[in-house]
Amino acid sequence: MPTEAPPAVVLEKLVRRFGERVVLDEVTLSVPSGQTLVVFGPNGAGKSTLLRVLATLLRPHRGVVKLLGEALPDRAWAVRSRVGLLTHESLLYRDLSARENLRFHARLHGATDERVEELLDAVKLRVRAGDPVHTYSRGMVQRAAVCRAVLHDPEILLLDEPLSNLDPAATELVEPLIGRASGRTRIVTSHDPAGGLADGDLALGLRAGRQVLLRAAADVTVADIGELYR
Amino acid sequence: MSATQEPRTTTTRAAIGALLRKELLLERKVPQVIPAMGLFSITTFVIFHFGLDQRTVEGPLAAGVLSVTLLFAAMLGANRLFVSDKEEGGFDALLLAPVDRTSLFVAKVLSFLAFLVVLEIVMLPAFTVLLLGPGPSVGQFAQVVGMLALADLGIAIIGTLVGALSIQTRARDLILPLIALPLLVPVIICLSQGIAPLLAQEGASTLAGRWPAVLGLYDLIFGLLAFAVFDFLLDD
């Protein structure tokens, strides 16, 4: 009898505060392995904080957070090599080239230089790979950041508006790495209701840190998402 | 995507190597720390040269000028130590890596130590030319260099520890010297007391053993302390 894969991400009544301000207020959800959760919400709703908690960069203040069966923050060390994070910041050193940045991160993650070249090829950055990152366009920086996020072949991807700054051609290039086709479990924040719903299996709506919507993406309409922003 | 089930970790040695290489590469490509410290120290010697209205200094005065200049130049370097990591988001990338966070501490101490050594390669000839009286013998000079090496280690440890703390604050330029300078007073006392007789005209030919011993003990204690608490400084 086939057994169902355990969920890749489990949150039970997750609370996170900054000082007195509650940024995530009893968020509860479960994301099955290989599926995509799309997170919607206006600015300040807690989307980026949710990703940072899942990335082990912020500690949960209350509640249960489990990634790949490992409870955070106690077992954070055990999941770091299995999670990839793509944020608004590229997390690349501007004065180093894309190749130097990626080789540095490859060494930290135990990946090879061949993997770096493979990724530079995949996002068509090889020609400019030796130039300092500060000379790149925003789209090129984003492509290099995508390479950094998937360098270690993570099982879970945490993507904060991953397609911002990317033109349609670049979006196609990164799709096999961070898109649905990658086969990874993904938590994606988005401000694009139609695009986000089409990309996701589950939709989460946050407003002021509170979970106001959690359904299968197929059961959510663009109008439902629009309500979050009113 | 591979079906990875076990967490991968990078050995501490490999992580230190990668981090150290990155630090040196960044400084080579965009020199910030070494030129700032070098220019500061030479300018300070020039100011002392005219400010003290003495063509040469020796003994405790020479030791004091050298020690204090090294200390303040090092503060400039410590202030820049974590700036590129913080401003360019590198801190988060480091925290996401499956490496022991003390690797970062060790790599930063080693890189800062290397910057201080380069500083002294510039600073000592400038000090000799601009301020120092009749030169010490090779043996005396070697002992001064030995004391500087011990002091450098203490400065690198404290500079890295306090640099990591202050970078998390808005007023890092203020916080770093306010915390680091009092912590480094013992280093400066040992260094200046230790090398003063060596820099005196017809001074002692050998160093009093207690000063390097105290400096070594300081380095050991603060090295272990920093190693133990560094992880918590980076934590949320």
Contacts between the chains, C-beta under 8 A, distances in Angstrom:
chain1	res1	chain2	res2	distance
A	55	B	92	8.0
A	55	B	96	6.2
A	56	B	95	7.5
A	56	B	96	7.3
A	57	B	92	5.9
A	57	B	95	5.9
A	57	B	96	7.1
A	57	B	236	6.7
A	58	B	236	5.0
A	59	B	235	7.6
A	59	B	236	4.9
A	77	B	7	7.1
A	77	B	9	7.5
A	77	B	98	6.9
A	78	B	7	4.3
A	79	B	7	6.8
A	80	B	7	7.4
A	80	B	96	5.9
A	80	B	97	6.7
A	80	B	98	4.5
A	81	B	4	7.8
A	81	B	7	5.2
A	81	B	8	4.0
A	81	B	9	6.8
A	81	B	98	3.8
A	82	B	4	6.2
A	82	B	7	6.5
A	82	B	8	8.0
A	83	B	96	7.3
A	85	B	92	7.5
A	85	B	96	5.8
A	87	B	89	7.5
A	87	B	92	7.4
A	89	B	88	7.8
A	89	B	89	3.8
A	89	B	92	7.3
A	90	B	88	7.9
A	90	B	89	6.7
A	91	B	88	7.6
A	91	B	89	4.3
A	91	B	90	6.5
A	91	B	92	5.6
A	91	B	93	4.0
A	91	B	96	8.0
A	92	B	88	6.9
A	92	B	89	7.6
A	92	B	90	7.9
A	92	B	93	7.8
A	93	B	22	7.4
A	93	B	26	6.4
A	93	B	84	6.1
A	93	B	88	5.3
A	93	B	90	5.8
A	94	B	88	5.5
A	95	B	26	6.1
A	95	B	29	5.3
A	95	B	30	4.5
A	95	B	84	7.4
A	96	B	22	7.6
A	96	B	25	6.7
A	96	B	26	6.7
A	96	B	29	6.9
A	100	B	25	6.5
A	104	B	18	5.9
A	104	B	21	7.5
A	104	B	22	4.9
A	105	B	93	6.6
A	105	B	97	7.3
A	107	B	10	7.3
A	107	B	14	6.4
A	107	B	15	7.6
A	107	B	17	7.3
A	107	B	18	3.6
A	107	B	21	8.0
A	108	B	10	5.8
A	108	B	15	6.0
A	108	B	18	5.5
A	108	B	19	7.7
A	108	B	94	7.4
A	108	B	97	4.0
A	108	B	98	7.8
A	108	B	99	5.7
A	109	B	8	7.3
A	109	B	10	6.7
A	109	B	97	6.0
A	109	B	98	6.7
A	110	B	8	5.4
A	110	B	9	7.7
A	110	B	10	4.9
A	110	B	14	7.6
A	110	B	98	7.7
A	132	B	29	7.6
A	148	B	93	7.1
A	152	B	8	7.2
A	153	B	1	5.8
A	153	B	2	5.5
A	153	B	4	6.9
A	155	B	1	6.8
A	155	B	4	6.1
A	182	B	1	6.3
A	183	B	1	5.2
A	184	B	1	5.5
